[in-house]
Amino acid sequence: MVHLNDDTVGAIASWYTKPYQSQQAVSPAQTAASQEELQMLQLINKERANAGLKPLEMDMELVKLARMKSKDMTDNNYFAHNSPTYGSPFDMMKNYGIKYTYAGENLAGNQSVEAAHKSLMNSPGHRANILKAEYNYIGIGIVNGGPYGKMFTQLFVGR
């Protein structure tokens, strides 16, 4: 899906759902979530609370993969769920030992956390991932760069 409007200039995002199976760039090796990643988690969990759902918990292994995906898209100048480096999000999770019952991915390119979040919530498919009751963990990876200013990857899993 491609969604462009006045609020989200340059925001593009898509989603997958498959049963079973600051100004500084964020390093994939960083062991703590960045302020922007935590801000996005707060926005997501506020939406989930408003829908009567349990909050998502940040999983640092998923954060690492989400950062790798955002960096890969920026470095290799693409915007897609299928990475030339890592394959599909499900391939990537499997190859890095992530176990799940349900999994999904949201992508966005935008100037700010707030604008990216608004863009994702205004898209039915992305909103569905954010509000999927079966998900209980998330990894958020935000990297500066690319044509939109920042690249956002959200990896969701249900265990």
RASUL-V391234 format. One record per residue. RES is the residue in one small letter. NEAR is the number of other ideal C-beta (glycine too) atoms within 10 Angstrom. D_LAST is the distance of its C-alpha to the last C-alpha in Angstrom with 2 decimals. Layout:
RES NEAR D_LAST
RES NEAR D_LAST
//
This chain:
m 10 26.97
v 9 29.51
h 18 30.25
l 11 33.29
n 10 35.03
d 5 37.11
d 13 34.23
t 23 32.18
v 14 34.75
g 17 33.12
a 24 29.59
i 19 27.90
a 26 24.34
s 18 22.30
w 23 18.84
y 17 16.70
t 15 14.00
k 13 13.06
p 10 11.05
y 9 9.59
q 10 10.79
s 10 31.36
q 4 33.71
q 7 32.38
a 17 30.06
v 23 26.74
s 12 26.40
p 17 23.23
a 8 24.05
q 14 24.16
t 8 21.95
a 10 21.79
a 20 20.93
s 20 24.18
q 12 25.80
e 19 25.19
e 24 21.47
l 14 21.31
q 17 23.59
m 25 21.37
l 21 18.34
q 13 20.81
l 18 21.94
i 24 18.50
n 18 17.68
k 12 21.20
e 16 20.61
r 18 17.46
a 11 19.53
n 9 22.40
a 11 20.32
g 8 19.25
l 16 15.56
k 11 13.68
p 14 13.96
l 22 11.62
e 12 11.59
m 18 13.20
d 20 11.74
m 12 15.01
e 15 14.02
l 25 12.94
v 26 16.16
k 20 18.12
l 24 17.13
a 31 17.77
r 26 21.11
m 21 21.96
k 27 21.50
s 28 23.59
k 22 26.18
d 20 26.34
m 24 27.10
t 20 29.72
d 13 31.28
n 10 31.46
n 9 32.45
y 13 30.01
f 18 27.51
a 11 25.08
h 18 21.57
n 12 23.06
s 17 24.26
p 10 27.34
t 13 25.92
y 16 22.20
g 13 22.03
s 16 19.35
p 26 16.27
f 18 14.34
d 12 17.12
m 23 16.91
m 22 13.24
k 15 13.98
n 11 17.26
y 13 15.95
g 7 13.42
i 21 10.15
k 9 7.42
y 23 5.00
t 13 5.38
y 19 7.08
a 29 9.10
g 26 12.39
e 26 15.30
n 29 18.18
l 25 21.43
a 30 24.51
g 24 27.83
n 26 29.76
q 14 32.01
s 12 29.93
v 22 26.55
e 13 27.94
a 20 29.29
a 28 26.18
h 24 24.07
k 18 26.78
s 25 26.86
l 28 23.16
m 15 23.41
n 15 26.57
s 23 24.94
p 10 23.39
g 17 20.79
h 24 19.67
r 16 19.84
a 13 17.54
n 25 14.82
i 26 15.56
l 16 15.56
k 18 12.70
a 12 11.40
e 15 8.03
y 26 7.39
n 19 7.01
y 18 7.97
i 26 11.08
g 28 13.72
i 29 17.22
g 27 20.12
i 27 23.62
v 25 26.63
n 16 30.25
g 16 32.17
g 20 32.40
p 11 34.50
y 20 32.76
g 15 32.88
k 24 29.19
m 27 26.26
f 30 22.86
t 27 19.53
q 31 16.29
l 28 13.10
f 29 10.10
v 22 6.46
g 17 3.80
r 13 0.00
//
